[in-house]
Amino acid sequence: MNVLQNSFLRLGVAFVLALSTCGCKHLPPSKPLSALTPAEQQGHQIFQERCYRCHNDRLDEDRSGPSLFGLTRKPYLPSGAPSSDERITATILHGRNMMPAQSDLSDQELADLLRYLHTL
C-alpha cells in the first residue's frame, strides 16, 4: 500500500470513528410508558422508587448521577465500561462512586429493572 492509500485509509477510519461517537446524542425516543409490558411497568416502578432521585430515564440530561436514557443502546456506560447487562447488573448491585449498592433487590426486581432499562 502506498503512502497516499495509507493516508486515505487512516482518514476514513478517523471519519467513521468520529461519526460513531457523535451519534449517541441523537437516539430515538424511549418506548412509551403506555406500551410497557407488565414486567417493564414493574421495572419502571422500581426505577421511580430507587433510581429517579439521581438519574433521569427519559431525558438525556444528567441529574446528580448520569442520565440513563439510551443506556442499553449506547456502546458504553457513563463510566466508560462496555454497556452490557452484566456490567449494568454489577453497578446496580454493588454501586459505583457516589451510587449506593442496591443489593437488597430480589432477582425478580432486578430482572424487571433491567427490562425497563432496555426500553430507554
All heavy atoms as an XYZ file, in Angstrom:
936
protein
N       0.862     -1.173      0.000
C       0.000      0.000      0.000
C       0.905      1.231      0.000
O       1.819      1.347      0.794
C      -0.881     -0.040      1.259
C      -1.876      1.060      1.319
S      -3.003      1.001      2.761
C      -3.863     -0.513      2.519
N       0.612      2.138     -0.887
C       1.460      3.329     -0.949
C       1.036      4.349      0.111
O       0.030      4.201      0.786
C       1.459      3.931     -2.370
C       0.129      4.551     -2.762
O      -0.560      5.122     -1.925
N      -0.215      4.445     -4.037
N       1.812      5.381      0.239
C       1.608      6.393      1.278
C       0.251      7.089      1.112
O      -0.461      7.331      2.095
C       2.760      7.423      1.254
C       2.507      8.560      2.226
C       4.082      6.746      1.549
N      -0.144      7.394     -0.106
C      -1.409      8.080     -0.347
C      -2.591      7.186      0.056
O      -3.522      7.644      0.722
C      -1.518      8.484     -1.820
C      -2.746      9.310     -2.198
C      -2.797     10.610     -1.400
C      -2.728      9.624     -3.689
N      -2.544      5.910     -0.327
C      -3.624      4.989      0.050
C      -3.690      4.834      1.572
O      -4.773      4.804      2.151
C      -3.406      3.621     -0.598
C      -3.645      3.616     -2.087
C      -3.258      2.287     -2.701
O      -2.297      1.659     -2.282
N      -4.011      1.881     -3.712
N      -2.544      4.750      2.212
C      -2.485      4.617      3.665
C      -3.091      5.852      4.339
O      -3.832      5.746      5.313
C      -1.041      4.395      4.110
C      -0.946      3.912      5.533
O      -1.935      3.502      6.126
N       0.254      3.953      6.080
N      -2.808      7.029      3.800
C      -3.356      8.267      4.360
C      -4.874      8.305      4.219
O      -5.579      8.689      5.154
C      -2.750      9.478      3.658
O      -1.375      9.562      3.923
N      -5.375      7.891      3.048
C      -6.826      7.867      2.849
C      -7.490      6.843      3.777
O      -8.574      7.089      4.302
C      -7.181      7.568      1.389
C      -7.103      8.770      0.497
C      -6.271      8.780     -0.608
C      -7.870      9.903      0.758
C      -6.197      9.884     -1.432
C      -7.807     11.012     -0.062
C      -6.973     11.004     -1.159
N      -6.851      5.714      3.979
C      -7.398      4.696      4.869
C      -7.486      5.232      6.295
O      -8.515      5.093      6.959
C      -6.533      3.432      4.824
C      -6.975      2.295      5.729
C      -8.369      1.821      5.359
C      -6.002      1.145      5.646
N      -6.439      5.875      6.762
C      -6.444      6.450      8.113
C      -7.505      7.544      8.249
O      -8.205      7.634      9.254
C      -5.082      7.012      8.463
C      -4.076      5.944      8.746
C      -2.768      6.534      9.146
N      -1.781      5.469      9.273
C      -0.589      5.641      9.750
N      -0.193      6.834     10.135
N       0.246      4.632      9.835
N      -7.646      8.368      7.242
C      -8.648      9.426      7.251
C     -10.058      8.822      7.300
O     -10.912      9.288      8.048
C      -8.490     10.318      6.016
C      -9.449     11.503      5.903
C      -9.254     12.457      7.072
C      -9.230     12.228      4.595
N     -10.280      7.769      6.536
C     -11.587      7.103      6.528
C     -11.920      6.497      7.878
O     -13.041      6.627      8.374
N     -10.947      5.845      8.501
C     -11.164      5.255      9.822
C     -11.470      6.351     10.842
O     -12.389      6.219     11.659
C      -9.948      4.409     10.245
C     -10.031      4.009     11.704
C      -9.829      3.174      9.359
N     -10.734      7.440     10.801
C     -10.964      8.552     11.725
C     -12.361      9.141     11.520
O     -13.056      9.467     12.489
C      -9.896      9.627     11.541
N     -12.798      9.254     10.276
C     -14.124      9.794      9.983
C     -15.218      8.886     10.538
O     -16.176      9.354     11.157
C     -14.285      9.971      8.469
C     -15.608     10.543      8.060
C     -15.907     11.873      8.300
C     -16.557      9.747      7.438
C     -17.125     12.403      7.937
C     -17.778     10.273      7.070
C     -18.063     11.600      7.312
N     -15.092      7.589     10.334
C     -16.083      6.632     10.840
C     -16.128      6.679     12.367
O     -17.207      6.678     12.972
C     -15.784      5.209     10.325
C     -16.626      4.176     11.046
C     -16.020      5.131      8.825
N     -14.979      6.737     13.007
C     -14.952      6.826     14.469
C     -15.607      8.115     14.959
O     -16.348      8.106     15.939
C     -13.520      6.732     14.987
C     -12.878      5.353     14.924
C     -11.405      5.431     15.315
C     -13.613      4.374     15.813
N     -15.356      9.206     14.283
C     -15.967     10.477     14.674
C     -17.475     10.421     14.531
O     -18.214     10.880     15.407
C     -15.390     11.616     13.827
N     -17.966      9.831     13.469
C     -19.413      9.707     13.288
C     -20.039      8.821     14.349
O     -21.109      9.115     14.869
C     -19.731      9.134     11.903
C     -19.600     10.079     10.725
C     -19.915      9.336      9.433
C     -20.512     11.279     10.872
N     -19.365      7.733     14.694
C     -19.946      6.805     15.671
C     -20.007      7.417     17.062
O     -20.923      7.135     17.826
C     -19.162      5.487     15.697
O     -17.862      5.697     16.202
N     -19.069      8.272     17.421
C     -19.106      8.889     18.743
C     -20.052     10.075     18.791
O     -20.596     10.383     19.836
C     -17.701      9.338     19.203
O     -17.180     10.257     18.250
C     -16.775      8.161     19.368
N     -20.300     10.726     17.684
C     -21.201     11.876     17.670
C     -22.665     11.463     17.673
O     -23.515     12.213     18.102
C     -20.945     12.743     16.442
S     -19.355     13.560     16.487
N     -22.983     10.270     17.206
C     -24.364      9.856     17.053
C     -25.071      9.499     18.335
O     -26.280      9.326     18.341
N     -24.387      9.382     19.453
C     -25.006      8.937     20.696
C     -26.040      9.913     21.227
O     -26.951      9.514     21.931
C     -23.942      8.679     21.752
S     -22.909      7.280     21.363
N     -25.929     11.166     20.951
C     -26.846     12.171     21.488
C     -28.161     12.220     20.707
O     -29.079     12.909     21.103
C     -26.201     13.554     21.471
C     -25.040     13.679     22.417
C     -25.530     13.741     23.838
C     -24.383     14.023     24.773
N     -24.725     13.949     26.153
N     -28.278     11.487     19.623
C     -29.451     11.572     18.775
C     -30.153     10.228     18.684
O     -30.482      9.766     17.606
C     -29.074     12.090     17.392
C     -28.411     13.425     17.436
N     -29.089     14.576     17.761
C     -27.125     13.799     17.235
C     -28.257     15.595     17.749
N     -27.056     15.152     17.441
N     -30.404      9.617     19.816
C     -31.099      8.346     19.848
C     -32.598      8.583     19.702
O     -33.113      9.607     20.140
C     -30.835      7.643     21.179
C     -29.409      7.160     21.412
C     -29.254      6.680     22.850
C     -29.042      6.050     20.449
N     -33.306      7.622     19.109
C     -34.766      7.758     19.064
C     -35.347      7.734     20.469
O     -34.681      7.311     21.422
C     -35.210      6.543     18.252
C     -34.027      5.690     18.059
C     -32.815      6.435     18.485
N     -36.579      8.179     20.638
C     -37.169      8.230     21.979
C     -37.312      6.840     22.600
O     -37.297      5.825     21.910
C     -38.531      8.869     21.756
C     -38.749      8.933     20.304
C     -37.472      8.652     19.610
N     -37.481      6.836     23.899
C     -37.714      5.608     24.641
C     -39.078      5.033     24.287
O     -39.943      5.727     23.763
C     -37.677      5.884     26.146
O     -36.432      6.409     26.527
N     -39.281      3.774     24.618
C     -40.581      3.134     24.444
C     -41.606      3.900     25.286
O     -41.343      4.195     26.458
C     -40.482      1.682     24.915
C     -41.703      0.847     24.692
C     -41.419     -0.597     25.131
C     -42.554     -1.527     24.854
N     -42.233     -2.917     25.283
N     -42.759      4.230     24.739
C     -43.756      4.971     25.526
C     -44.186      4.193     26.771
O     -44.299      2.962     26.739
C     -44.937      5.123     24.558
C     -44.369      4.883     23.197
C     -43.202      3.969     23.369
N     -44.427      4.914     27.846
C     -44.860      4.263     29.092
C     -46.134      3.457     28.882
O     -46.305      2.392     29.476
C     -45.062      5.306     30.186
C     -43.798      5.973     30.726
C     -44.155      7.091     31.711
C     -42.874      4.962     31.373
N     -47.008      3.927     28.021
C     -48.276      3.226     27.769
C     -48.080      1.901     27.039
O     -48.983      1.068     27.021
C     -49.220      4.120     26.965
O     -48.636      4.427     25.703
N     -46.910      1.677     26.449
C     -46.645      0.448     25.699
C     -45.807     -0.563     26.491
O     -45.458     -1.617     25.968
C     -45.938      0.789     24.389
N     -45.478     -0.247     27.733
C     -44.644     -1.154     28.529
C     -45.391     -2.441     28.861
O     -46.598     -2.425     29.123
C     -44.209     -0.480     29.833
C     -43.320      0.752     29.729
C     -42.986      1.279     31.125
C     -42.053      0.472     28.945
N     -44.660     -3.542     28.870
C     -45.214     -4.817     29.310
C     -45.379     -4.771     30.829
O     -44.814     -3.883     31.489
C     -44.272     -5.979     28.949
O     -43.066     -5.843     29.721
C     -43.938     -6.008     27.463
N     -46.115     -5.719     31.423
C     -46.237     -5.726     32.883
C     -44.879     -5.786     33.604
O     -44.682     -5.081     34.596
C     -47.083     -6.971     33.162
C     -47.939     -7.100     31.940
C     -47.024     -6.695     30.805
N     -43.941     -6.584     33.114
C     -42.618     -6.654     33.747
C     -41.877     -5.327     33.609
O     -41.224     -4.868     34.548
C     -41.797     -7.792     33.139
N     -41.979     -4.687     32.446
C     -41.343     -3.379     32.245
C     -41.998     -2.324     33.142
O     -41.307     -1.445     33.665
C     -41.427     -2.968     30.778
C     -40.591     -3.842     29.852
C     -40.914     -3.682     28.385
O     -41.950     -3.050     28.039
O     -40.138     -4.188     27.555
N     -43.314     -2.411     33.323
C     -44.006     -1.489     34.228
C     -43.511     -1.664     35.663
O     -43.315     -0.679     36.379
C     -45.518     -1.705     34.162
C     -46.136     -1.238     32.878
C     -47.613     -1.598     32.770
O     -48.184     -2.235     33.641
N     -48.228     -1.195     31.660
N     -43.299     -2.906     36.066
C     -42.742     -3.171     37.399
C     -41.347     -2.550     37.509
O     -41.004     -1.954     38.524
C     -42.680     -4.673     37.679
C     -44.009     -5.295     38.020
C     -44.544     -4.743     39.326
O     -45.523     -3.990     39.328
N     -43.934     -5.099     40.430
N     -40.544     -2.723     36.465
C     -39.213     -2.136     36.444
C     -39.258     -0.622     36.507
O     -38.432      0.003     37.178
N     -40.234     -0.019     35.826
C     -40.401      1.438     35.882
C     -40.720      1.873     37.303
O     -40.180      2.876     37.789
C     -41.514      1.874     34.920
C     -41.800      3.331     34.976
N     -42.917      3.845     35.596
C     -41.106      4.392     34.506
C     -42.905      5.156     35.503
N     -41.823      5.528     34.844
N     -41.580      1.129     37.983
C     -41.926      1.454     39.369
C     -40.681      1.379     40.264
O     -40.450      2.253     41.101
C     -43.015      0.507     39.882
C     -43.476      0.824     41.278
C     -44.147      2.185     41.384
O     -44.847      2.619     40.471
N     -43.940      2.859     42.488
N     -39.882      0.341     40.080
C     -38.638      0.189     40.858
C     -37.701      1.351     40.548
O     -37.090      1.930     41.448
C     -37.968     -1.169     40.558
C     -38.867     -2.298     41.071
C     -36.572     -1.245     41.165
C     -38.527     -3.658     40.506
N     -37.602      1.726     39.268
C     -36.763      2.859     38.885
C     -37.226      4.122     39.595
O     -36.403      4.875     40.132
C     -36.781      3.060     37.362
C     -35.857      4.148     36.914
C     -34.552      3.872     36.578
C     -36.289      5.471     36.856
C     -33.678      4.891     36.192
C     -35.426      6.485     36.482
C     -34.125      6.193     36.150
N     -38.535      4.373     39.595
C     -39.070      5.568     40.239
C     -38.746      5.594     41.731
O     -38.414      6.643     42.281
C     -40.590      5.648     40.031
C     -41.003      5.905     38.599
C     -40.503      7.234     38.078
O     -40.673      8.261     38.701
N     -39.867      7.209     36.928
N     -38.824      4.445     42.375
C     -38.580      4.366     43.815
C     -37.099      4.436     44.178
O     -36.735      5.004     45.198
C     -39.156      3.055     44.360
C     -40.657      2.986     44.291
C     -41.202      1.591     44.558
O     -40.411      0.652     44.847
O     -42.430      1.424     44.465
N     -36.245      3.872     43.349
C     -34.849      3.695     43.733
C     -33.833      4.531     42.959
O     -32.751      4.789     43.465
C     -34.454      2.227     43.539
C     -35.308      1.260     44.287
C     -34.456      0.578     45.242
N     -35.152     -0.476     45.936
C     -34.516     -1.369     46.631
N     -33.208     -1.360     46.687
N     -35.171     -2.276     47.297
N     -34.154      4.900     41.744
C     -33.141      5.479     40.861
C     -33.416      6.921     40.452
O     -32.485      7.682     40.193
C     -33.016      4.643     39.584
S     -32.883      2.862     39.848
N     -34.709      7.280     40.373
C     -35.087      8.564     39.781
C     -34.555      9.780     40.527
O     -34.282     10.808     39.919
C     -36.606      8.666     39.637
C     -37.021      9.921     38.919
C     -36.788     10.053     37.552
C     -37.595     10.974     39.597
C     -37.137     11.213     36.887
C     -37.957     12.136     38.941
C     -37.720     12.249     37.584
O     -38.057     13.401     36.928
N     -34.351      9.670     41.819
C     -33.883     10.853     42.543
C     -32.487     11.284     42.073
O     -32.115     12.438     42.233
C     -33.914     10.630     44.050
C     -32.916      9.646     44.561
C     -32.999      9.513     46.089
N     -32.587      8.184     46.470
C     -33.383      7.247     46.933
N     -34.646      7.483     47.112
N     -32.910      6.067     47.235
N     -31.740     10.366     41.458
C     -30.389     10.703     40.974
C     -30.231     10.608     39.452
O     -29.314     11.204     38.897
C     -29.354      9.778     41.610
S     -29.237      9.948     43.397
N     -31.071      9.814     38.793
C     -30.906      9.555     37.357
C     -32.167      9.886     36.579
O     -33.255      9.467     36.964
C     -30.601      8.068     37.102
C     -29.352      7.573     37.729
N     -28.107      7.825     37.217
C     -29.160      6.819     38.844
C     -27.194      7.246     37.989
N     -27.806      6.631     38.983
N     -32.018     10.612     35.465
C     -33.110     10.741     34.505
C     -33.197      9.451     33.720
O     -32.180      8.789     33.473
C     -32.855     11.901     33.536
C     -33.381     13.208     34.051
O     -34.436     13.256     34.665
N     -32.635     14.273     33.803
N     -34.402      9.109     33.311
C     -34.564      7.934     32.480
C     -35.016      8.293     31.067
O     -34.585      7.691     30.110
C     -35.533      6.928     33.115
C     -36.875      7.522     33.485
O     -37.014      8.758     33.519
O     -37.805      6.734     33.764
N     -35.820      9.301     30.924
C     -36.389      9.625     29.626
C     -35.853     10.923     29.038
O     -36.240     11.321     27.948
C     -37.905      9.663     29.728
C     -38.400      8.300     30.165
C     -39.862      8.119     30.181
N     -40.095      6.692     30.222
C     -40.247      5.923     29.151
N     -40.246      6.429     27.963
N     -40.413      4.630     29.284
N     -34.967     11.580     29.740
C     -34.303     12.789     29.247
C     -32.805     12.536     29.216
O     -32.263     11.920     30.126
C     -34.574     13.982     30.167
C     -36.008     14.460     30.288
C     -36.098     15.550     31.352
C     -36.511     14.976     28.952
N     -32.152     13.029     28.191
C     -30.699     12.869     28.085
C     -30.008     14.031     28.790
O     -29.189     14.736     28.216
C     -30.282     12.775     26.623
C     -28.887     12.198     26.454
O     -28.338     11.669     27.430
O     -28.345     12.282     25.334
N     -30.412     14.261     30.046
C     -29.825     15.309     30.876
C     -29.472     14.700     32.219
O     -30.277     13.987     32.818
C     -30.828     16.447     31.078
C     -31.231     17.142     29.798
C     -32.355     18.148     30.006
O     -32.742     18.396     31.167
O     -32.848     18.676     29.001
N     -28.274     14.968     32.675
C     -27.822     14.427     33.951
C     -28.552     15.086     35.108
O     -28.977     16.236     35.029
C     -26.319     14.626     34.122
C     -25.505     13.810     33.136
O     -26.066     12.897     32.502
O     -24.303     14.092     32.990
N     -28.707     14.338     36.181
C     -29.157     14.873     37.463
C     -27.915     14.834     38.347
O     -26.834     15.145     37.895
C     -30.305     14.023     38.005
C     -31.547     14.075     37.125
C     -32.587     13.079     37.576
N     -33.253     13.491     38.788
C     -34.439     14.044     38.842
N     -35.119     14.241     37.742
N     -34.985     14.391     39.980
N     -28.021     14.395     39.583
C     -26.802     14.243     40.387
C     -25.996     13.042     39.909
O     -24.798     12.957     40.135
C     -27.143     14.117     41.874
O     -27.977     13.005     42.103
N     -26.647     12.109     39.220
C     -25.992     10.987     38.543
C     -26.257     11.114     37.051
O     -27.108     11.902     36.628
N     -25.569     10.333     36.234
C     -25.750     10.454     34.786
C     -27.133     10.001     34.333
O     -27.760      9.142     34.960
C     -24.660      9.550     34.206
C     -24.348      8.590     35.289
C     -24.580      9.319     36.586
N     -27.589     10.575     33.229
C     -28.844     10.149     32.624
C     -28.696      8.708     32.153
O     -27.639      8.293     31.672
C     -29.179     11.032     31.419
O     -30.281     10.495     30.716
N     -29.769      7.939     32.273
C     -29.758      6.554     31.813
C     -30.528      6.393     30.508
O     -30.734      5.276     30.041
C     -30.327      5.632     32.903
C     -29.563      5.686     34.230
C     -30.142      4.698     35.225
C     -28.074      5.474     34.041
N     -30.917      7.519     29.898
C     -31.583      7.482     28.600
C     -30.686      6.772     27.590
O     -29.514      7.102     27.454
C     -31.887      8.902     28.119
C     -32.414      8.959     26.715
C     -33.727      8.617     26.454
C     -31.597      9.328     25.672
C     -34.229      8.657     25.160
C     -32.081      9.371     24.377
C     -33.400      9.030     24.115
N     -31.229      5.786     26.902
C     -30.463      5.067     25.880
C     -29.364      4.195     26.428
O     -28.482      3.766     25.684
N     -29.389      3.899     27.711
C     -28.298      3.177     28.375
C     -27.889      1.917     27.634
O     -26.707      1.686     27.398
C     -28.710      2.822     29.811
C     -27.687      2.091     30.653
C     -26.534      3.041     30.988
C     -28.327      1.574     31.926
N     -28.849      1.096     27.247
C     -28.511     -0.177     26.602
C     -28.369     -0.041     25.093
O     -27.982     -0.997     24.429
C     -29.568     -1.250     26.919
O     -30.841     -0.824     26.414
C     -29.664     -1.494     28.421
N     -28.646      1.142     24.558
C     -28.494      1.363     23.119
C     -27.167      2.032     22.775
O     -26.852      2.217     21.606
C     -29.659      2.208     22.593
C     -31.001      1.487     22.751
C     -32.133      2.265     22.163
N     -32.489      3.397     23.012
C     -33.180      4.444     22.593
N     -33.559      4.535     21.340
N     -33.486      5.421     23.437
N     -26.436      2.423     23.776
C     -25.120      3.027     23.572
C     -24.059      1.951     23.795
O     -24.258      1.020     24.573
C     -24.901      4.176     24.557
C     -25.855      5.332     24.355
C     -25.662      6.398     25.416
C     -26.675      7.518     25.292
N     -26.555      8.496     26.385
N     -22.914      2.071     23.146
C     -21.893      1.039     23.311
C     -21.220      1.047     24.682
O     -20.699      0.024     25.122
C     -20.878      1.341     22.205
C     -21.097      2.775     21.853
C     -22.535      3.083     22.159
N     -21.258      2.192     25.368
C     -20.551      2.307     26.642
C     -21.449      2.932     27.705
O     -22.272      3.783     27.419
C     -19.282      3.155     26.497
C     -18.307      2.549     25.526
C     -18.206      3.026     24.235
C     -17.512      1.467     25.898
C     -17.332      2.453     23.326
C     -16.640      0.887     25.001
C     -16.558      1.381     23.720
O     -15.699      0.800     22.822
N     -21.224      2.518     28.928
C     -21.885      3.111     30.085
C     -21.244      4.468     30.371
O     -20.137      4.742     29.890
C     -21.726      2.189     31.300
C     -22.318      0.788     31.164
C     -21.974     -0.049     32.394
C     -23.808      0.860     30.965
N     -21.885      5.316     31.161
C     -21.267      6.604     31.507
C     -19.878      6.444     32.126
O     -19.042      7.337     32.012
C     -22.252      7.219     32.501
C     -23.567      6.636     32.111
C     -23.254      5.216     31.677
N     -19.611      5.298     32.751
C     -18.296      5.055     33.351
C     -17.219      4.751     32.319
O     -16.036      4.753     32.634
C     -18.386      3.877     34.323
O     -18.643      2.670     33.600
N     -17.646      4.445     31.081
C     -16.705      4.061     30.039
C     -16.638      2.557     29.849
O     -16.049      2.067     28.882
N     -17.236      1.790     30.742
C     -17.276      0.333     30.616
C     -18.248     -0.052     29.502
O     -19.183      0.694     29.212
C     -17.710     -0.296     31.936
N     -18.043     -1.207     28.889
C     -18.986     -1.649     27.855
C     -20.403     -1.761     28.415
O     -20.592     -2.187     29.552
C     -18.461     -3.031     27.455
C     -17.041     -3.052     27.898
C     -16.958     -2.150     29.094
N     -21.371     -1.380     27.619
C     -22.773     -1.447     28.036
C     -23.278     -2.869     27.838
O     -23.577     -3.288     26.732
C     -23.616     -0.470     27.216
O     -24.957     -0.526     27.638
N     -23.335     -3.610     28.928
C     -23.833     -4.981     28.886
C     -24.684     -5.210     30.125
O     -24.533     -4.518     31.138
C     -22.677     -5.982     28.856
O     -21.965     -5.955     30.081
N     -25.575     -6.185     30.053
C     -26.411     -6.494     31.214
C     -25.554     -6.863     32.419
O     -25.903     -6.524     33.547
C     -27.381     -7.628     30.894
C     -28.543     -7.173     30.033
O     -28.673     -5.959     29.783
O     -29.334     -8.040     29.606
N     -24.442     -7.545     32.184
C     -23.568     -7.943     33.293
C     -22.986     -6.723     33.997
O     -22.970     -6.655     35.223
C     -22.440     -8.855     32.794
C     -22.922    -10.201     32.283
C     -23.519    -10.161     30.880
O     -23.230     -9.195     30.115
O     -24.310    -11.062     30.568
N     -22.513     -5.742     33.228
C     -21.935     -4.524     33.820
C     -22.999     -3.686     34.520
O     -22.777     -3.146     35.598
C     -21.246     -3.665     32.759
C     -19.980     -4.243     32.236
C     -18.898     -4.140     33.291
N     -17.642     -4.520     32.693
C     -16.488     -4.002     32.997
N     -16.415     -3.074     33.939
N     -15.408     -4.394     32.410
N     -24.169     -3.573     33.891
C     -25.262     -2.808     34.486
C     -25.691     -3.460     35.800
O     -25.859     -2.787     36.818
C     -26.442     -2.684     33.501
C     -26.013     -1.855     32.282
C     -27.663     -2.082     34.186
C     -26.981     -1.900     31.126
N     -25.846     -4.783     35.779
C     -26.231     -5.521     36.988
C     -25.209     -5.328     38.097
O     -25.576     -5.076     39.254
C     -26.400     -7.017     36.664
O     -27.450     -7.164     35.699
C     -26.745     -7.818     37.900
N     -23.936     -5.436     37.762
C     -22.881     -5.263     38.771
C     -22.932     -3.865     39.376
O     -22.782     -3.703     40.594
C     -21.510     -5.535     38.147
N     -23.172     -2.858     38.550
C     -23.248     -1.481     39.053
C     -24.454     -1.312     39.975
O     -24.350     -0.694     41.036
C     -23.315     -0.484     37.881
O     -22.158     -0.658     37.058
C     -23.365      0.950     38.381
N     -25.590     -1.886     39.583
C     -26.787     -1.783     40.422
C     -26.550     -2.478     41.757
O     -26.832     -1.922     42.819
C     -28.008     -2.393     39.699
C     -28.389     -1.540     38.483
C     -29.186     -2.535     40.662
C     -29.396     -2.198     37.553
N     -26.043     -3.686     41.718
C     -25.906     -4.482     42.941
C     -24.787     -4.005     43.869
O     -24.913     -4.094     45.082
C     -25.681     -5.953     42.584
C     -26.860     -6.669     41.943
C     -26.473     -8.091     41.571
C     -28.074     -6.653     42.857
N     -23.692     -3.506     43.284
C     -22.525     -3.154     44.092
C     -22.277     -1.655     44.210
O     -21.421     -1.230     44.978
C     -21.275     -3.846     43.527
C     -21.440     -5.322     43.401
N     -21.570     -6.159     44.493
C     -21.534     -6.123     42.317
C     -21.719     -7.406     44.089
N     -21.707     -7.410     42.770
N     -23.026     -0.849     43.427
C     -22.815      0.586     43.454
C     -21.554      0.980     42.704
O     -20.801      0.132     42.230
N     -21.321      2.285     42.606
C     -20.117      2.796     41.937
C     -19.977      4.259     42.311
O     -20.942      5.020     42.213
C     -20.259      2.654     40.427
C     -18.999      3.043     39.687
C     -19.135      2.711     38.214
N     -17.903      2.723     37.498
C     -17.028      3.712     37.449
N     -17.222      4.799     38.136
N     -15.931      3.621     36.735
N     -18.816      4.640     42.743
C     -18.548      6.017     43.171
C     -19.613      6.468     44.174
O     -19.733      5.896     45.232
C     -18.441      6.952     41.971
C     -17.270      6.601     41.083
O     -16.267      6.077     41.546
N     -17.385      6.870     39.804
N     -20.417      7.467     43.829
C     -21.431      8.003     44.748
C     -22.717      7.165     44.776
O     -23.571      7.369     45.623
C     -21.781      9.445     44.370
C     -20.615     10.412     44.472
S     -20.020     10.630     46.156
C     -21.398     11.466     46.873
N     -22.854      6.242     43.843
C     -24.080      5.445     43.771
C     -24.053      4.343     44.817
O     -23.133      3.527     44.838
C     -24.238      4.821     42.381
C     -25.493      4.004     42.234
S     -25.653      3.382     40.571
C     -26.640      1.931     40.900
N     -25.073      4.291     45.671
C     -25.112      3.225     46.678
C     -25.508      1.889     46.059
O     -26.216      1.840     45.051
C     -26.182      3.702     47.663
C     -27.068      4.587     46.851
C     -26.183      5.228     45.816
N     -25.044      0.819     46.664
C     -25.407     -0.530     46.230
C     -26.899     -0.755     46.442
O     -27.477     -0.271     47.414
C     -24.597     -1.554     47.006
N     -27.505     -1.468     45.538
C     -28.915     -1.849     45.639
C     -28.998     -3.370     45.786
O     -29.773     -4.049     45.106
C     -29.681     -1.380     44.391
C     -29.602      0.101     44.130
C     -30.296      0.915     45.202
O     -31.424      0.621     45.603
N     -29.627      1.948     45.676
N     -28.178     -3.907     46.679
C     -28.040     -5.360     46.814
C     -29.250     -6.030     47.439
O     -29.337     -7.255     47.433
C     -26.781     -5.690     47.611
O     -26.806     -5.036     48.863
N     -30.203     -5.254     47.937
C     -31.395     -5.848     48.534
C     -32.508     -6.104     47.519
O     -33.589     -6.577     47.890
C     -31.906     -4.990     49.681
C     -32.296     -3.585     49.241
O     -31.729     -3.088     48.245
O     -33.160     -2.990     49.905
N     -32.272     -5.826     46.234
C     -33.260     -6.140     45.209
C     -33.377     -7.654     45.054
O     -32.360     -8.358     45.036
C     -32.860     -5.541     43.855
C     -32.987     -4.042     43.670
C     -32.351     -3.620     42.360
C     -34.431     -3.609     43.725
N     -34.595     -8.141     44.904
C     -34.776     -9.571     44.625
C     -34.356     -9.845     43.180
O     -34.214     -8.910     42.368
C     -36.236     -9.965     44.824
O     -37.044     -9.417     43.783
N     -34.163    -11.104     42.852
C     -33.815    -11.462     41.475
C     -34.885    -10.975     40.507
O     -34.569    -10.492     39.419
C     -33.631    -12.977     41.340
C     -32.381    -13.488     42.036
O     -31.488    -12.669     42.364
O     -32.292    -14.710     42.253
N     -36.164    -11.098     40.896
C     -37.265    -10.654     40.034
C     -37.252     -9.136     39.871
O     -37.433     -8.619     38.762
C     -38.611    -11.106     40.598
C     -39.784    -10.792     39.676
C     -39.668    -11.515     38.349
O     -39.545    -12.738     38.323
N     -39.679    -10.775     37.247
N     -37.030     -8.404     40.947
C     -36.969     -6.941     40.858
C     -35.822     -6.499     39.960
O     -35.973     -5.587     39.139
C     -36.802     -6.331     42.249
C     -38.026     -6.439     43.114
C     -37.778     -6.019     44.546
O     -36.674     -6.290     45.079
O     -38.697     -5.404     45.144
N     -34.682     -7.140     40.098
C     -33.530     -6.805     39.263
C     -33.829     -7.102     37.795
O     -33.533     -6.286     36.918
C     -32.293     -7.569     39.733
C     -31.010     -7.292     38.975
C     -30.629     -5.816     39.048
C     -29.885     -8.155     39.516
N     -34.452     -8.250     37.523
C     -34.796     -8.607     36.144
C     -35.786     -7.595     35.555
O     -35.628     -7.174     34.398
C     -35.377    -10.017     36.090
N     -36.777     -7.192     36.346
C     -37.752     -6.209     35.867
C     -37.101     -4.853     35.632
O     -37.389     -4.178     34.637
C     -38.905     -6.068     36.862
C     -39.792     -7.308     36.922
O     -39.716     -8.164     36.013
O     -40.556     -7.416     37.900
N     -36.208     -4.444     36.527
C     -35.495     -3.176     36.358
C     -34.660     -3.211     35.083
O     -34.669     -2.252     34.294
C     -34.616     -2.875     37.568
C     -33.814     -1.585     37.531
C     -34.717     -0.362     37.322
C     -33.007     -1.434     38.810
N     -33.975     -4.303     34.814
C     -33.197     -4.421     33.576
C     -34.093     -4.360     32.360
O     -33.759     -3.728     31.354
C     -32.384     -5.720     33.563
C     -31.094     -5.693     34.361
C     -30.501     -7.096     34.456
C     -30.095     -4.746     33.743
N     -35.252     -5.021     32.439
C     -36.202     -4.957     31.314
C     -36.598     -3.507     31.053
O     -36.691     -3.082     29.906
C     -37.428     -5.820     31.608
C     -37.193     -7.291     31.427
C     -38.481     -8.088     31.609
N     -38.200     -9.502     31.540
C     -37.998    -10.291     32.609
N     -38.076     -9.776     33.837
N     -37.732    -11.564     32.468
N     -36.862     -2.769     32.119
C     -37.226     -1.368     31.945
C     -36.068     -0.569     31.351
O     -36.270      0.239     30.426
C     -37.679     -0.739     33.260
C     -37.973      0.732     33.103
C     -39.022      1.160     32.306
C     -37.166      1.694     33.700
C     -39.280      2.507     32.107
C     -37.420      3.042     33.508
C     -38.482      3.439     32.710
O     -38.721      4.773     32.515
N     -34.868     -0.779     31.830
C     -33.706     -0.043     31.313
C     -33.526     -0.301     29.821
O     -33.060      0.579     29.095
C     -32.442     -0.407     32.091
C     -32.425      0.058     33.551
C     -31.174     -0.475     34.253
C     -32.524      1.571     33.670
N     -33.917     -1.473     29.356
C     -33.830     -1.784     27.923
C     -34.854     -1.025     27.097
O     -34.751     -0.977     25.865
C     -33.966     -3.294     27.687
C     -32.681     -4.029     27.842
N     -31.757     -4.138     26.827
C     -32.158     -4.675     28.902
C     -30.723     -4.840     27.252
N     -30.934     -5.173     28.514
N     -35.851     -0.422     27.731
C     -36.852      0.353     26.994
C     -36.432      1.811     26.810
O     -37.094      2.546     26.084
C     -38.225      0.334     27.699
O     -38.170      1.120     28.894
C     -38.686     -1.076     27.990
N     -35.388      2.229     27.494
C     -34.987      3.640     27.483
C     -34.226      4.009     26.220
O     -33.508      3.256     25.660
C     -34.143      3.955     28.717
C     -34.813      3.661     30.050
C     -33.865      3.990     31.181
C     -36.099      4.446     30.188
